[in-house]
Amino acid sequence: MDAASGEERGTTERVLTLLGLLQQRRVWTGPELADRLGVTPRTVRRDVGRLRTLGYPVHAGQGVGGGYRLGPGQELPPLLLDDQEAIATAVSLLVGAGGAVAGAGDAALRALTKLDQVLPTRLRHEVRALSGSVESFDGGRTPVDPEVLMTLARACRDEVEAGFDYPSGNEVRRRRVEPYRLVASDRRWYLFAHDLDRDGWRSFRVDRMTEVSARAWRFRPRAAPDAAAYVQEGVASRVYEHQARFLVHAPADTVRAQIPASAAVVRRRGSGRCEVLSGAADLDAVLMHVLLLGHDFEVLDPPELKSRCHTLAKRLRAAGATTAPVPGSEA
């Protein structure tokens, strides 16, 4: 190694050390940083300038209480984490990915995938041990193995085939897929993937998978439907024997607030109306759920559901018109 490259590496290590110090404490004086780094205050000023060039908003204050401090910026630059901070961050993200924080699952898994890419091997067993000791007392999402989530997330990121055992009817079969996205509902994690043996798009419940592994074969991404929409429609409609569509005379945002995403797909149809797609083993159950939303609505599909509306309407009118004596009351 020549002198120039050695000097460059020394400068890089010193600047990273300076960044770590600025992240540890709110304010440092120039002499304090110079003493910690073993350089002159002039070198500290130069290194601060290098951090600013990299996008770190390092502010300098004068007078009593002044000094260097790392402030908020317009964008999020890289952070330096020591071993314990990296472990704590990974465990927190695993908890978030498991559904302990409402709405945080997808973002937590994306961040965990990035951290996993640079996490030293020596820290992985500690992360697994700690994550296994964390539980939640509420219902939330069906628990899944964090290692399975990470394996699938890496396969999606690296565009490599994945394999797993999955129940089909009364037997368990090996599935080979091209994984595209992990999708979190309010209750479960799903893998959206192209099934190689069935040559079609499928969604799989992660909690039903066993023997999950990523393979070495890379694949070229296909043109894919919207993953979240596909999984939601499957969960809310396709898995059921009967499907029904309604035109509801209320804004889509209002209806979405009344129906869990796993129970129905709500599509905007103008400013004051929306289409509701849902499924059930019994169409009367779907009809009553839409009725109880409290909005005017029309049945779009299936045609036989319209006749059920008339039958139930007659029954309700008859029930409202009949005055039955109350047991135990006097005439």
For each residue, the residues with C-beta under 8 A, 3 or more apart:
1: 5 6
2: 5 6
3: 6 7
4: 7 8
5: 1 2 8 9
6: 1 2 3 9 10
7: 3 4 10 11
8: 4 5 11 12
9: 5 6 12 13
10: 6 7 13 14
11: 7 8 14 15 47 50
12: 8 9 15 16
13: 9 10 16 17
14: 10 11 17 18 37 39 47
15: 11 12 18 19 47 50 51
16: 12 13 19 20 80
17: 13 14 20 21 36 37
18: 14 15 21 22 33 37 44 47 48 51
19: 15 16 22 23 51 56 70 80
20: 16 17 23 24 80 82
21: 17 18 24 25 28 33 36 37
22: 18 19 25 28 51 56 58 68 69 70
23: 19 20 70 79 80
24: 20 21
25: 21 22 28
26: 69
27: 61 65 66 67 68 69
28: 21 22 25 32 33 67 68 69
29: 32 33 66 67 68
30: 33 34 41 44 45 67 68
31: 34 35 41
32: 28 29 35 36 67
33: 18 21 28 29 30 36 37 41 44 68
34: 30 31 37 38 39 40 41 43 44
35: 31 32 38
36: 17 21 32 33
37: 14 17 18 21 33 34 43 44 47
38: 34 35
39: 14 34 43 44 47
40: 34 43 44
41: 30 31 33 34 44 45
42: 45 46
43: 34 37 39 40 46 47
44: 18 30 33 34 37 39 40 41 47 48 68
45: 30 41 42 48 49
46: 42 43 49 50
47: 11 14 15 18 37 39 43 44 50 51
48: 18 44 45 51 52 58 60 68
49: 45 46 52 53
50: 11 15 46 47 53 54
51: 15 18 19 22 47 48 54 56 58
52: 48 49 55 56 57 58
53: 49 50
54: 50 51 77
55: 52 73 75 77
56: 19 22 51 52 70 73 77
57: 52 70 71 72 73
58: 22 48 51 52 68 69 70 71
59: 68 69 70 71
60: 48 66 67 68
61: 27 65 66 67 68 69
62: 66
63: 66
64:
65: 27 61
66: 27 29 60 61 62 63
67: 27 28 29 30 32 60 61
68: 22 27 28 29 30 33 44 48 58 59 60 61
69: 22 26 27 28 58 59 61
70: 19 22 23 56 57 58 59
71: 57 58 59
72: 57
73: 55 56 57 76 77
74:
75: 55
76: 73
77: 54 55 56 73
78:
79: 23
80: 16 19 20 23
81: 85 86 89
82: 20 85 86
83: 86 87 120 123
84: 87 88
85: 81 82 88 89
86: 81 82 83 89 90 115 119 123
87: 83 84 90 91 123 126 127 130
88: 84 85 91 92
89: 81 85 86 92 93 115
90: 86 87 93 94 112 115 116 119 123 127 131
91: 87 88 94 95 127 130 131 134
92: 88 89 95 96
93: 89 90 96 97 108 109 111 112 115
94: 90 91 97 98 108 112 127 131 134 146
95: 91 92 98 100 101 108 131 134 136
96: 92 93 99 100 101 104 105 107 108
97: 93 94 105 108 109 112 146 149
98: 94 95 105 136 140 141 143 144 146
99: 96 102 105 136 140 141 184
100: 95 96 136 140
101: 95 96 104 105 108
102: 99
103:
104: 96 101 107 108
105: 96 97 98 99 101 108 109 141 184 189
106: 109 110 182 183 184
107: 96 104 110 111
108: 93 94 95 96 97 101 104 105 111 112
109: 93 97 105 106 112 113 149 153 182 184
110: 106 107 113 114
111: 93 107 108 114 115
112: 90 93 94 97 108 109 115 116 150 153
113: 109 110 116 117 150 153 154 157
114: 110 111 117 118
115: 86 89 90 93 111 112 118 119
116: 90 112 113 119 150 153 154
117: 113 114
118: 114 115
119: 86 90 115 116 123 124 127
120: 83 123 124
121: 124
122: 125
123: 83 86 87 90 119 120 126 127
124: 119 120 121 127 128
125: 122 128 129
126: 87 123 129 130
127: 87 90 91 94 119 123 124 130 131
128: 124 125 131 132 146 147
129: 125 126 132 133
130: 87 91 126 127 133 134
131: 90 91 94 95 127 128 134 146
132: 128 129
133: 129 130
134: 91 94 95 130 131
135:
136: 95 98 99 100 140
137:
138:
139:
140: 98 99 100 136
141: 98 99 105 184 185 186 187 188 189
142: 187 188 189 207
143: 98 207
144: 98 148 149 189 206 207
145: 148 149
146: 94 97 98 128 131 149 150
147: 128 150 151
148: 144 145 151 152 206 209 212
149: 97 109 144 145 146 152 153 182 189 206
150: 112 113 116 146 147 153 154
151: 147 148 154 155 162 212 213 214
152: 148 149 155 156 162 179 182 191 206 212 214
153: 109 112 113 116 149 150 156 157 182
154: 113 116 150 151 157 158 214
155: 151 152 158 159 160 161 162 179 214
156: 152 153 159 179 180 181 182
157: 113 153 154
158: 154 155 214 218
159: 155 156 178 218 219 220 221
160: 155 214 215 216 217 218 219
161: 155 176 177 178 179 196 214 215 217 218 219
162: 151 152 155 176 177 178 179 191 193 212 213 214 215
163: 174 175 176 177 211 212 213 215
164: 174 175 177 204 209 210 211 212 213
165: 172 173 174 175 209 210 211
166: 172 173 174 175 204 208 209 210
167: 171 172 173 208
168: 171 172 173
169:
170:
171: 167 168
172: 165 166 167 168 210
173: 165 166 167 168
174: 163 164 165 166 211
175: 163 164 165 166 195 197 204
176: 161 162 163 195 196 197
177: 161 162 163 164 191 193 194 195 196 202 204
178: 159 161 162 193 194 196 219 221 222
179: 152 155 156 161 162 191 192 193
180: 156 192 193 194 221 224 227
181: 156 191 192 227 228
182: 106 109 149 152 153 156 189 190 191 192 206
183: 106 189 190 191 192 203 227 228 231
184: 99 105 106 109 141 188 189 190
185: 141 188 189 190 231 232 235 261 262
186: 141 260 261 262
187: 141 142 262
188: 141 142 184 185 205 206 207
189: 105 141 142 144 149 182 183 184 185 205 206 207
190: 182 183 184 185 203 204 205 206 231 235
191: 152 162 177 179 181 182 183 203 204 206 209
192: 179 180 181 182 183 201 202 203 224 227 230 231
193: 162 177 178 179 180 201 202 203 204
194: 177 178 180 200 201 202 222 224
195: 175 176 177 198 199 200 201 202
196: 161 176 177 178 199
197: 175 176
198: 195 202
199: 195 196
200: 194 195
201: 192 193 194 195 224 225 230
202: 177 192 193 194 195 198
203: 183 190 191 192 193 230 231 234 235
204: 164 166 175 177 190 191 193 208 209
205: 188 189 190 208 209
206: 144 148 149 152 182 188 189 190 191 209
207: 142 143 144 188 189
208: 166 167 204 205
209: 148 164 165 166 191 204 205 206 212
210: 164 165 166 172
211: 163 164 165 174
212: 148 151 152 162 163 164 209
213: 151 162 163 164
214: 151 152 154 155 158 160 161 162
215: 160 161 162 163
216: 160
217: 160 161
218: 158 159 160 161
219: 159 160 161 178
220: 159
221: 159 178 180 224
222: 178 194
223:
224: 180 192 194 201 221 227
225: 201 229 230
226: 229 230
227: 180 181 183 192 224 230 231
228: 181 183 231 232
229: 225 226 232 233 265
230: 192 201 203 225 226 227 233 234
231: 183 185 190 192 203 227 228 234 235
232: 185 228 229 235 236 261 262 265
233: 229 230 236 237 238 265 277
234: 203 230 231 237 238 239
235: 185 190 203 231 232 239 262
236: 232 233 261 262 263 264 265 277 278 279
237: 233 234 240 243 264 265 277 278 279
238: 233 234 243 279
239: 234 235 279
240: 237 243 279 280 281
241: 279 280 281
242: 279 280 281 282 283 286 302
243: 237 238 240 277 278 279 301 302
244: 277 278 279 280 283 286 287 299 301 302 305
245: 275 276 277 299 300 301
246: 275 276 278 290 297 298 299 300
247: 269 273 274 275 276 297 298 300
248: 255 273 274 275 276 290 293 295 296 297
249: 272 273 295 296 297
250: 254 255 272 273 274 293 295
251: 254 255 271 272 273 274
252: 255 256 266 267 268 269 274
253: 256 257
254: 250 251 257 258 295
255: 248 250 251 252 258 259 266 274 276 293 295
256: 252 253 259 261 266
257: 253 254
258: 254 255 293
259: 255 256 263 264 266 276 278 289 293
260: 186 263 264
261: 185 186 232 236 256 264
262: 185 186 187 232 235 236
263: 236 259 260 278 289
264: 236 237 259 260 261 276 277 278
265: 229 232 233 236 237 276 277 278
266: 252 255 256 259 274 275 276 277
267: 252 274 275 276 277
268: 252 274
269: 247 252 273 274 275
270: 273
271: 251
272: 249 250 251
273: 247 248 249 250 251 269 270
274: 247 248 250 251 252 255 266 267 268 269
275: 245 246 247 248 266 267 269 300
276: 245 246 247 248 255 259 264 265 266 267 290 297
277: 233 236 237 243 244 245 264 265 266 267
278: 236 237 243 244 246 259 263 264 265 286 289 290
279: 236 237 238 239 240 241 242 243 244 286
280: 240 241 242 244 283 285 286
281: 240 241 242 285
282: 242 285 286
283: 242 244 280 286 287 302 304 305 308
284: 287 288 308 312
285: 280 281 282 288 289
286: 242 244 278 279 280 282 283 289 290
287: 244 283 284 290 291 299 305 308 309 312
288: 284 285 291 292
289: 259 263 278 285 286 292 293
290: 246 248 276 278 286 287 293 297
291: 287 288 297
292: 288 289
293: 248 250 255 258 259 289 290 297
294:
295: 248 249 250 254 255
296: 248 249
297: 246 247 248 249 276 290 291 293
298: 246 247
299: 244 245 246 287 305 306 309
300: 245 246 247 275
301: 243 244 245 305
302: 242 243 244 283 305
303: 306 307
304: 283 307 308
305: 244 283 287 299 301 302 308 309
306: 299 303 309 310
307: 303 304 310 311
308: 283 284 287 304 305 311 312
309: 287 299 305 306 312 313
310: 306 307 313 314
311: 307 308 314 315
312: 284 287 308 309 315 316
313: 309 310 316 317
314: 310 311 317 318
315: 311 312 318 319
316: 312 313 319 320
317: 313 314 320 321
318: 314 315 321 322
319: 315 316 322
320: 316 317
321: 317 318
322: 318 319
323:
324:
325: 329 331
326: 329
327:
328:
329: 325 326
330:
331: 325
